[in-house]
């Protein structure tokens, strides 16, 4: 899976999406969950999505075409406290506008940090997607930050807490590459539905 930024203005700071006949898989999660690093690892390119040491940098929707076959959609992170309330409030209609406004969406990958409990925003996102019937994968990121036993236990705990099916969950590390192939295969399965 190799990707490139979609061309001709396929980045949006309002509830709008570029015309595309390709299937799309969106990626969402709170700020600082490792979404840009995951996208870069997934397509095996270092800078397809901009990685920053400052959380909350993705402030628009970014579209990345992959091999002319499908599009990965990078939604803004949510829940970062240092962003103004007005700016955070603006992201909700941006994200919901995208999710409501596309028929190309085949599924969404929700990212959760293995070291953090799900936020109310994470739970709201899962409920919103379930209500709309959008297939969801959950990538539990940063598993390299815990030892193997603790990471496995934590993944099982999060899976149970959120009432997820085990095949919906992919433990992932952008640092070690763990879970990369499994997530890539799951994304391709979503696209082919």
PyMOL commands that set and color helices and strands:
alter all, ss='L'
color gray80, all
select helices_A, chain A and resi 35-43+85-101+120-132+143-145+148-161+166-168+180-191
alter helices_A, ss='H'
color red, helices_A
select strands_A, chain A and resi 3-5+11-12+23-29+61-66+70-74+105-113+136-141+169-171
alter strands_A, ss='S'
color yellow, strands_A
deselect
rebuild
show_as cartoon
